[in-house]
Amino acid sequence: DPPVAIAVGDWYFDRAEVKLVVCPYPCDKSCHNLVFR
């Protein structure tokens, strides 16, 4: 498995298809309270 930073970079920049991300908190599309500035 690639390191989390590499997997996130691949997902963000569409470099690879990320099938499963295991994280200690809900990291699906339900994070509607995130604010990106």
C-alpha positions as a printed NumPy array, in Angstrom:
array([[  0.   ,   0.   ,   0.   ],
       [  1.27 ,   3.484,  -0.802],
       [  1.735,   6.036,   1.967],
       [ -1.333,   8.133,   2.701],
       [  0.233,  11.308,   1.283],
       [  0.986,   9.565,  -2.02 ],
       [ -2.491,   8.049,  -2.212],
       [ -4.142,  11.405,  -1.488],
       [ -1.953,  13.108,  -4.079],
       [ -2.832,  10.458,  -6.657],
       [ -6.537,  10.846,  -5.863],
       [ -6.466,  14.648,  -5.881],
       [ -4.588,  14.909,  -9.156],
       [ -6.35 ,  11.89 , -10.735],
       [ -3.045,  10.052, -11.127],
       [ -4.485,   6.755,  -9.97 ],
       [ -7.8  ,   5.174,  -9.131],
       [ -8.083,   4.991,  -5.36 ],
       [-10.399,   2.139,  -4.462],
       [-10.232,   2.241,  -0.676],
       [ -8.905,   4.751,   1.795],
       [ -8.781,   3.55 ,   5.373],
       [ -8.785,   6.374,   7.87 ],
       [ -9.631,   6.772,  11.574],
       [-12.518,   9.151,  10.851],
       [-15.371,   9.302,   8.326],
       [-13.617,  10.446,   5.172],
       [-16.427,  10.009,   2.671],
       [-18.401,  12.73 ,   0.884],
       [-20.326,  13.559,   4.085],
       [-17.707,  16.087,   5.234],
       [-19.923,  19.002,   4.257],
       [-18.581,  21.239,   7.026],
       [-15.089,  21.525,   5.541],
       [-14.161,  25.023,   4.388],
       [-11.511,  25.389,   1.701],
       [ -9.986,  28.862,   1.383]])
